[in-house]
Amino acid sequence: MNENQFSSLLTLIVPPVIQKITQNSNISEEKAITAFYCSKLYHELSVEDSKLWHYGPAMLYSMYQDELITGSYDYPEEA
């Protein structure tokens, strides 16, 4: 996948994760965006080789919550 394709993919993946953060937290969308973009998860998600982009918004949100609570997250096992 080239850089433009990957950037386009991120623009599809990130908004639903931000929406889940705002729906399940008592923070504004602006704060949710800032918090997510500053997270380790987003940093790794933005690297194509991490392959995090193939997880859905619900899984990425769960991983983000794990990072907030524990400071880290585990890669889920695939079925």
Phi and psi in degrees as GROMACS dihedral restraints (atoms count N, CA, C in turn):
[ dihedral_restraints ]
;  ai    aj    ak    al  type     phi  dphi    fc
    3     4     5     6     1   -84.6    20    10
    4     5     6     7     1   172.2    20    10
    6     7     8     9     1   -59.9    20    10
    7     8     9    10     1   -41.6    20    10
    9    10    11    12     1   -65.3    20    10
   10    11    12    13     1   -40.2    20    10
   12    13    14    15     1   -64.8    20    10
   13    14    15    16     1   -42.3    20    10
   15    16    17    18     1   -66.4    20    10
   16    17    18    19     1   -42.8    20    10
   18    19    20    21     1   -60.0    20    10
   19    20    21    22     1   -41.2    20    10
   21    22    23    24     1   -63.6    20    10
   22    23    24    25     1   -40.6    20    10
   24    25    26    27     1   -61.7    20    10
   25    26    27    28     1   -43.2    20    10
   27    28    29    30     1   -61.6    20    10
   28    29    30    31     1   -36.1    20    10
   30    31    32    33     1   -68.2    20    10
   31    32    33    34     1   -17.5    20    10
   33    34    35    36     1   -90.4    20    10
   34    35    36    37     1   -31.4    20    10
   36    37    38    39     1   -81.5    20    10
   37    38    39    40     1   -43.4    20    10
   39    40    41    42     1   -67.3    20    10
   40    41    42    43     1   -45.9    20    10
   42    43    44    45     1   -55.6    20    10
   43    44    45    46     1   -41.6    20    10
   45    46    47    48     1   -65.1    20    10
   46    47    48    49     1   -31.2    20    10
   48    49    50    51     1   -68.0    20    10
   49    50    51    52     1   -44.5    20    10
   51    52    53    54     1   -59.8    20    10
   52    53    54    55     1   -41.8    20    10
   54    55    56    57     1   -61.2    20    10
   55    56    57    58     1   -42.0    20    10
   57    58    59    60     1   -64.4    20    10
   58    59    60    61     1   -38.3    20    10
   60    61    62    63     1   -62.8    20    10
   61    62    63    64     1   -47.2    20    10
   63    64    65    66     1   -68.4    20    10
   64    65    66    67     1   -35.0    20    10
   66    67    68    69     1   -68.1    20    10
   67    68    69    70     1   -33.8    20    10
   69    70    71    72     1  -105.3    20    10
   70    71    72    73     1     2.4    20    10
   72    73    74    75     1  -129.2    20    10
   73    74    75    76     1   162.0    20    10
   75    76    77    78     1   -98.3    20    10
   76    77    78    79     1    54.4    20    10
   78    79    80    81     1  -132.9    20    10
   79    80    81    82     1   157.3    20    10
   81    82    83    84     1   -72.4    20    10
   82    83    84    85     1   164.3    20    10
   84    85    86    87     1   -61.3    20    10
   85    86    87    88     1   -39.7    20    10
   87    88    89    90     1   -60.3    20    10
   88    89    90    91     1   -44.5    20    10
   90    91    92    93     1   -68.5    20    10
   91    92    93    94     1   -35.7    20    10
   93    94    95    96     1   -64.2    20    10
   94    95    96    97     1   -43.2    20    10
   96    97    98    99     1   -61.2    20    10
   97    98    99   100     1   -48.5    20    10
   99   100   101   102     1   -60.6    20    10
  100   101   102   103     1   -45.9    20    10
  102   103   104   105     1   -63.3    20    10
  103   104   105   106     1   -43.4    20    10
  105   106   107   108     1   -66.5    20    10
  106   107   108   109     1   -44.6    20    10
  108   109   110   111     1   -66.1    20    10
  109   110   111   112     1   -21.1    20    10
  111   112   113   114     1   -91.6    20    10
  112   113   114   115     1    -3.6    20    10
  114   115   116   117     1   -78.9    20    10
  115   116   117   118     1   157.0    20    10
  117   118   119   120     1   -63.1    20    10
  118   119   120   121     1   -37.1    20    10
  120   121   122   123     1   -59.8    20    10
  121   122   123   124     1   -47.6    20    10
  123   124   125   126     1   -64.1    20    10
  124   125   126   127     1   -41.0    20    10
  126   127   128   129     1   -56.8    20    10
  127   128   129   130     1   -44.0    20    10
  129   130   131   132     1   -74.2    20    10
  130   131   132   133     1   -37.6    20    10
  132   133   134   135     1   -58.8    20    10
  133   134   135   136     1   -35.4    20    10
  135   136   137   138     1   -76.5    20    10
  136   137   138   139     1    -1.0    20    10
  138   139   140   141     1  -103.8    20    10
  139   140   141   142     1   112.4    20    10
  141   142   143   144     1   -53.3    20    10
  142   143   144   145     1   -40.3    20    10
  144   145   146   147     1   -64.6    20    10
  145   146   147   148     1   -16.1    20    10
  147   148   149   150     1   -68.6    20    10
  148   149   150   151     1   -24.3    20    10
  150   151   152   153     1    65.2    20    10
  151   152   153   154     1    11.6    20    10
  153   154   155   156     1   -65.0    20    10
  154   155   156   157     1   -23.6    20    10
  156   157   158   159     1   -63.6    20    10
  157   158   159   160     1   -16.6    20    10
  159   160   161   162     1   -85.2    20    10
  160   161   162   163     1    -5.2    20    10
  162   163   164   165     1   -82.3    20    10
  163   164   165   166     1   149.9    20    10
  165   166   167   168     1   -78.8    20    10
  166   167   168   169     1   169.9    20    10
  168   169   170   171     1   -57.1    20    10
  169   170   171   172     1   -39.1    20    10
  171   172   173   174     1   -63.2    20    10
  172   173   174   175     1   -43.5    20    10
  174   175   176   177     1   -67.6    20    10
  175   176   177   178     1   -43.1    20    10
  177   178   179   180     1   -63.6    20    10
  178   179   180   181     1   -38.8    20    10
  180   181   182   183     1   -62.8    20    10
  181   182   183   184     1   -43.4    20    10
  183   184   185   186     1   -61.1    20    10
  184   185   186   187     1   -41.9    20    10
  186   187   188   189     1   -65.7    20    10
  187   188   189   190     1   -38.9    20    10
  189   190   191   192     1   -62.3    20    10
  190   191   192   193     1   -43.9    20    10
  192   193   194   195     1   -61.4    20    10
  193   194   195   196     1   -42.3    20    10
  195   196   197   198     1   -58.4    20    10
  196   197   198   199     1   -42.7    20    10
  198   199   200   201     1   -62.4    20    10
  199   200   201   202     1   -41.9    20    10
  201   202   203   204     1   -62.9    20    10
  202   203   204   205     1   -41.0    20    10
  204   205   206   207     1   -78.6    20    10
  205   206   207   208     1   -44.8    20    10
  207   208   209   210     1  -109.1    20    10
  208   209   210   211     1   -14.4    20    10
  210   211   212   213     1    89.0    20    10
  211   212   213   214     1    -1.8    20    10
  213   214   215   216     1  -152.4    20    10
  214   215   216   217     1   177.6    20    10
  216   217   218   219     1  -149.3    20    10
  217   218   219   220     1   158.0    20    10
  219   220   221   222     1  -108.1    20    10
  220   221   222   223     1   149.9    20    10
  222   223   224   225     1   -76.0    20    10
  223   224   225   226     1   129.3    20    10
  225   226   227   228     1   -67.8    20    10
  226   227   228   229     1   150.2    20    10
  228   229   230   231     1   -79.4    20    10
  229   230   231   232     1   140.2    20    10
  231   232   233   234     1   -91.8    20    10
  232   233   234   235     1   142.6    20    10
